[in-house]
Amino acid sequence: MGRSGAGRREPLPAALRTLLVLVGAVVFIDTALYAALAPILAGLRDEFGLGKAGAGVLAGAYPLGTIAGALPGGWLTARFGPRRVIIGSLTTMSLASVAFALARNIIALDAARVLQGLGGAATWTAGLAWVSRVAPFERRAEVLGIAIGVAIFGAQFGPVIGTIADAVGREATFLVTAAIGLPLLIWARATPPPPVLAEPALTSPRVLARDRTFRAGIWLTVLPSIAFGVIEVLAPLRLDALGASALAIGAAFFVAGGVEALMSPIVGRMIDRRGVAVLVRRGTLLAAAGLAVLALPSSALLLGALLALTSVGLGALWVPGSSTASDAAGRRGVDQGWAFSLTSLAWALGVGVGAIAGGALGSVAGDGVGYGLAAALMLATGLAARRTPAMFEA
C-alpha cells in the first residue's frame, strides 16, 4: 500500500528544496571522491612502485574508511544532530583531500583515502537523516530518491575528476576539490538545523536488529551493492577485452550511472504512491534479466547497452532500501542517523563482497557464474516480495 493516493502533487516546500540542494552537493562530493581513483590508479601504482596487492589496498582504503565510520557517524548524528556532523565531516573530507594531494609516500596516500571514507560515511548518514527528518512522511521516499540520485550521479562524475588529475596533476586537482568544501561549510553553518522532536528518540538502535522490515531494508541495500560490486570488476575487463578504449569504458559506466540517477526520484514517487513491494518485484526481475546475460555479448556496444538496462533494475532498488530502513527506524523510535549509518555500512560491505566474489569467480569459473549468482539473489528477493509483501512495508 502506498502512502498517498495518485494525483497531482504540490511542489516541495522552498526550505526543503534548498536543503536538498545542500545535501545533494555534500553527498555528490562524497561519491565523486570515492570514484575519482579509478583513472589514476595505474599512474599511482607506477609512481609509488606498487604491486597488485598494494594497488588493491589503495583501492579498498576508501570503502574501509566508510565501514569504520558508518556506526560512529550514526551515533554522532543521533547525539549532536545532522548539521554539526555535516560540518565536521566536510572538514574531515577537505583535510583528507589536501593530504591526498600532497602525499609523498604510499602510507600517507592510503591514510588519506581512509580519512576520505570516514568523512564520506558521516556526510551520507547525516545528510540523509537531515532530509528525512524535515520531509513530510508521505513524500519521504521521493525526497530520499532525489538525494540518492544525486549521489549516484556523483559516483559517475568521479572518474572525470580522476581524468583531470591525470592530465593536470594530482596536487592541483585535489587541492581544488578540497577548496570546494569551504563554501559548503559556510552554507551548512547558515542553514537552520532540523527541528528538535517533541519527544526525543531515545530508543536503542539494537531494536532494529529484531525488526523484520528494517532487516528487509538493509537487504535491499546490500543486494544492489553486491551486483554493483560484481559489475564494477567484471564489466570493465570484458569491455577492454572486446576492444573498448578507456574513454569508451568510462562513457558506458557514465551512461549506466546516469540511468540509475534518473530512476531514483521516479522510484521514490512511486514508493510514496504504491509502496515498496511493487517496486522490489519489478526491479529485481529486470535486474536479474540483465545480470543473467551480461556475460554473453560479443560486442562492446551491446554490452554497454545491457549495462544500461541492468542499471534500470538496480536503480529501482537503492531507494526502497533506504526508505524502508528509514520508515522502520521512525516506527521504532530510533534516530534516523542510525538508520542511514547502517545502510551506509550495508552498501560498503555489499560492494566489497560483490567485487571480491565477482573477481574470484570470474577468474576461476568465468564471468557468467558471478553474474548468475547475483541474478539468483535478485530473483529470490523478488519472490519473497511477491509472497510476503508486508515484510517490506513499515
N, C-alpha and C positions, 0 to 999 in steps of 0.2 A: 504494500500500500504506500502511496506517495504521501508527501507532507502537505501538499496543497493541490487544489484542482487545476485543471487545464485552463488556459485563458491568457489574456494579455497581462503582462506584469508591469508594474511601475518601475522606473529606473531605481537603481540602488541609491541610498542617501549620499549626498555630496561628501560628507565626512568619511563614510565608508569607502567611497571611490578613491579619495585621497590616500587613505590608509592602505588600500590595496596597491596603489602605485608605489608607496614607500616599501611595503613588504615585498612586493614583486621585484623591486630593484635589489633588495637585500638578498633574496633567495636566488635571483639571477646571477649575482656575483658569486655566490657560494657554488652553484653548479657549474658556472663557467670556469672557475678556478680548478675545480675537480677535473674537468675535461681538457684543460689547456695543456696538459703534459704530453699528450699523445704525439703531436707533431715534432716535439723537441726531444723526445725520449732517446732516439738514436744518437742525436748530437751530444746529449749529456752523457750517454754511455761512452762515447768516444772521448769526450773532454775529461772525464774522471776515470777512464780505464776500467769500466765496469764489465763484468760478465753478465750472462743472462740472469743469474741469481741476484746480482746487485741491482740490475735494472728492474727486476721483479719487486725487490724491496722498495725501490723508489716509487714504482707504480702503485704499490699497495699502501704506501705511507699515509695518503690522504684518507682512504677508507678506514685504516687503522685508527686515525685520529677521530673519525666520525663514530666508530664503535666506542672508543674510550670516552668521547664527550657526550654521547646521547643521553645516558641516565643523569649525569651531573647537570646537563642542560635542562632536563625536566625538573629536577629539584630546584635549581636556581630560578626557573620561570615561576614555579609554584610559590617559592619563598619571597622573591623580590619583584615579581611582575615582569611581563614581557618587554616593556620598554627598556628597563635597566639592562636586561640581558642582551637585547639587541645592541645597545650602546657598547657594552663590554665585549661582545663577540665581534662586532665590527672593528673595534680597536685591535683585538687579537688577530683578526684576519689581515688587517692592514700591516701590522708589525711583522706578521709572518711572511707577507708578500715582499716586504723590504728585505727580510732575511734571505728569502729565496733568491731575490735579485742579486744580493751581494755575496752569497755563499761561495767560498773558495775551496771547500772540501766536501766530500760526499756525506759525511756525518751531519754537517750543518745543513746541507740540502735536504736530507731525509727528515731532520728535525723540523725544518721549516714547513715541509709538507704535512707532517703530523699536526703541527700547530694550526695550519690552514684547515685541516679536517676537524680539529677541536672547535675552532671558531665557527666553522660551517655548520656543525651539528647543532650548536646553540642558536644560530640565526634561524635555521629551519624550524626548530622547536618553538622558539619564542615568536617568530613571525606568524606561523600558522595558528598558534594559540591565541595571539592577539586578534587576528581577524575573526577567528571562530567565536571569541568572546563578544565581539562587537556586532557580528552579523545576526540578523533575525534568524531564529531556528528554522523557519520554513524556507530560508534561502541559503542556509549554511553550506550545503553541498555545492551550490552554484558558485559561491564566493571562494570556497576551497579549490574548486575546479579552475578558476581563473588564476589563483596563486600558483597552483601546481603546474598549470600550463606554461606560465612564465618561467618556472624553474626548469621545466623540460627544454624549453627553447634556450635557456642559458647553457644547458649541457651541450646543445648543438652549436652554440656560438663559441664555446670554449676553445675548440680547435682553431678558430680564427685568431684568438689571442696567441695561441702557440705558434701559428704560422707567422704572425707579425714578429714574435720573439725570435723565430728562426731567421727572419730577414734583417731585422734591425738590432737584435741583441737582447739577451735575457735581462740585463740590468735595466735598460731604458724602459722596456715593455712592462716589467713587473713593478718598477717604481711608479710608473704612471697608473698602473692598476691599483696599487696601494693608495695613491692620492685620491682615487675616486671615492674611497671610504670616508674622506673628510666631509664633503657636503652631505653625505648620507647621515653621518653622525650628527651634524648640526640640525638636519631635518628631523631626525628621531628625537633629539632633545626638545625640539619645539613642538612636537606632536603630543597632545594630551594623552595621558595613559588611559587604558581601558577602565571603565567604572568598576569600583570595588563592589563585589557581590554583597547583598544584604546579609546573607549567611555564608561566610567564607567556607570554601570546600576544604574540609579537614580530613576527609576520608583517605585512608592509606591506599596508595596505588596497588597494594598487594591484592585488593579485592578484584582487580581487573583480571588476574590470572584465573579466577573462578567464573568469570563472565563469558558465556559461550559466544555472545555477539562480539565482544571485544576480541576474543581469540580469532573469530572469523575475519574481523577487520585486519588484524595483524597478518593472517594468512593471505588475504587479498593484497597486501603489500609485498610479502615475501614472494608470492607466485610470479608476478611480472618481473620482479627483480632477478629471480633465478633465470627466467627466459632471457632477460636483457643481458645477464652475465654470459650466458652461453653464446648469444648472438655477437656480443662485443668481441669475443675471442675468435669464433669460427668464421663469421661473415667476412671480416676484412681479409683474412688469409685466403678464403675462397675467391673473393673478388680479385685479389692480387694474382692468384693462380690463373684466373680467367683473362688476365691481361689488363685489368683496370689500373689506371695511374693513381698516385696518392691523391691527386685532386679529385678524381672521379669517385674514389672510395669515400673521401670526405663529403662530397656532394650527395652521395647515396645516403649516408647517415644523417646529413643535414635535412634532407627531404623527409626521411623517416621520422626524425625528431620533430620536424615541423608539423607533420600529420598528428603525432601524439599531442603536441602542444595545442593545436586547434581543437582536438577532440575533447580536451579536459573540461573547458567551461560548458560545452554542449552536454557532456555526460553529467556534469553537476546539475544542470537544469532538469535533465531527465530523471535524475535520482529524486530531486525535490518533488517531482510530479508523480512518478510511478514507483519509486522505491528502488532498493539496491538489487534485489534478487533478479529482476528482469534484465538489468544491465550485465550482471555476472553471467547469466545463462548465455546471452548473445555474445558478450566479449570473449568468454573462454572458448566458445565454439569457433569464432573467427580466428582467434589467436592460434588455436590448436591446428586449424586447417593450414594456416600459413607456416607454422613451425614444421608440420609434417612434410612439407615439400621444399623447404629451404635448401636442402642438400642436393636437390635434383637438377637445377638449371645448369646448362652448359654455356650460357652467355652471361656476361656481366650485367647487361641491360635488363634481362629477365630477372636475375637475382635481385637487382636493385628495386624492381617493381614489386616483387614478392616481399621484400623487406618493408616497403611502404605499406603493403596490405596487412602484413602481420602487425605493424605498428598501430593500425586502426583498432585491432583487438586488444593489444596491450594498453593502448590509450584509454580503453573503456574500463580498465581495472584499477588504475592508480587512485582515482578519486573515490570510488566505492570503498577502498581500503581505509583511506584517511577519514572519510565521512562516517563510516560505521564505527571506527575506533573512537572518534570524537563524540558521537552520539552516545555510545555505551559509557564513556567516561562521565559525560554530563548526567546521565541517568543514575550512575552510581555515586555522584557527588565527588568525583575525583577531578583535580585541577587539569585543565586542558594541556598544560605544559607536559604532564606525564604522558598523556595520550600521544602527543606528537614526538616526544623523545623516544618512545617505544616504537613508533612507526619508522623513525629515522634509523634506529638500531636494526629493525627488520629489513629495511632497504639495504643497509651496508652488508649485513650477513647474507642476504639473498644474492646480491651481486657477487660477493666473494665466492659463495658456494657454486653459483652458476658458472662463473669464469673458470674456477679450478676444475670442476667436474667436466665442463664442456671441453676444456683443453685436453684433459687426461683421456676422456672417452674418444675425442676426435683423433688423437694420436694412436690409440690402441685399436679402436673398433670402427672408426670412420665418423664423419660428421652426422650422419643420419641417426646414430644411436643417441647422441646428446640431444639433438632436436626432438627425436621421438619421445624420449623420457619427459622432456619439458611439455610436449604436446599431451602426453598421457596425464600429467598433473593437471593441465588445463581442463581436459575432458572430465576427470574425476571431480574437479571443483564445480564444473557446470552441472554435473549430475546431482551433486549434493544440493546445489541451489534450486534444482527442479524438485527434488524430493522433499527437502526441508527448508523452504524459503524463509521461514520465520527466524532461522538462526542468523540471517544476515540483516535483520531489521531490529533496531533498538526500540 
